[in-house]
Amino acid sequence: MSANVVWHHATVTRQMRQQQNQHPSVIIWFTGLSGSGKSTLAHALEEALYQRGCRTFVMDGDNVRHGLCQDLGFSEADRRENIRRVGEVAKLMLEAGVIVLTAFISPFREDRARVRGLVPHGEFLEVYCEASVAVCEARDVKGLYKRARNGEVANFTGISAPYETPDNPDLVINTASCSVAEGVASLLQLLTERAVISSVTTS
């Protein structure tokens, strides 16, 4: 980084934004295989939080690759850079006082740990959407598993590229055995326990 680049401290602070929003900001990081329900749960949780008056935003893996990360492929190096960029954006949104929900396969523990390390302890909540390759492949909502099996998609997580299961996630949701509503209920309970939504009143 150039010595001429200096961090500018805003006069409106994160604490002021959180006070205005009536809740603390936090990163909720959904990880899991393609088709494990990350985006579905992230958007369902966002809707539940919105109904409670929270300031939220979902960063979805596919959406980010339409703009911010459109120059990246799916090699291991590009996947790591993808998560690095997303982590930095999520950190900025944390400073904006927003509850950030991210839905990315993010297959490598080291990359997820790096994002966790960007923010103070307790402000990164890792949610593992647990579903086997067989379950995700049976859903195959995007047709990607079939294409990967046919050799049409390279470096596909769970088929031709690895996924490293979280060692100690803040929450595990078995999406093969629970409904979306049950998953959202578990997430809201976690956020209540972590005092993220305790002071939020229903709008």
Rosetta blueprint (number, residue, H / E / L):
1 M L
2 S L
3 A L
4 N L
5 V L
6 V L
7 W L
8 H L
9 H L
10 A L
11 T L
12 V L
13 T L
14 R H
15 Q H
16 M H
17 R H
18 Q H
19 Q H
20 Q H
21 N H
22 Q L
23 H L
24 P L
25 S L
26 V E
27 I E
28 I E
29 W E
30 F E
31 T E
32 G L
33 L L
34 S L
35 G L
36 S L
37 G L
38 K H
39 S H
40 T H
41 L H
42 A H
43 H H
44 A H
45 L H
46 E H
47 E H
48 A H
49 L H
50 Y H
51 Q H
52 R L
53 G L
54 C L
55 R L
56 T E
57 F E
58 V E
59 M E
60 D E
61 G H
62 D H
63 N H
64 V H
65 R L
66 H L
67 G L
68 L L
69 C L
70 Q L
71 D L
72 L L
73 G L
74 F L
75 S L
76 E H
77 A H
78 D H
79 R H
80 R H
81 E H
82 N H
83 I H
84 R H
85 R H
86 V H
87 G H
88 E H
89 V H
90 A H
91 K H
92 L H
93 M H
94 L H
95 E H
96 A L
97 G L
98 V L
99 I E
100 V E
101 L E
102 T E
103 A E
104 F L
105 I L
106 S L
107 P L
108 F L
109 R H
110 E H
111 D H
112 R H
113 A H
114 R H
115 V H
116 R H
117 G L
118 L L
119 V L
120 P L
121 H L
122 G L
123 E L
124 F E
125 L E
126 E E
127 V E
128 Y E
129 C E
130 E E
131 A L
132 S L
133 V H
134 A H
135 V H
136 C H
137 E H
138 A H
139 R H
140 D L
141 V L
142 K L
143 G L
144 L H
145 Y H
146 K H
147 R H
148 A H
149 R H
150 N L
151 G L
152 E L
153 V L
154 A L
155 N L
156 F L
157 T E
158 G L
159 I L
160 S L
161 A E
162 P L
163 Y L
164 E L
165 T L
166 P L
167 D L
168 N L
169 P L
170 D L
171 L E
172 V E
173 I E
174 N E
175 T L
176 A L
177 S L
178 C L
179 S L
180 V H
181 A H
182 E H
183 G H
184 V H
185 A H
186 S H
187 L H
188 L H
189 Q H
190 L H
191 L H
192 T H
193 E H
194 R L
195 A L
196 V L
197 I L
198 S L
199 S L
200 V L
201 T L
202 T L
203 S L
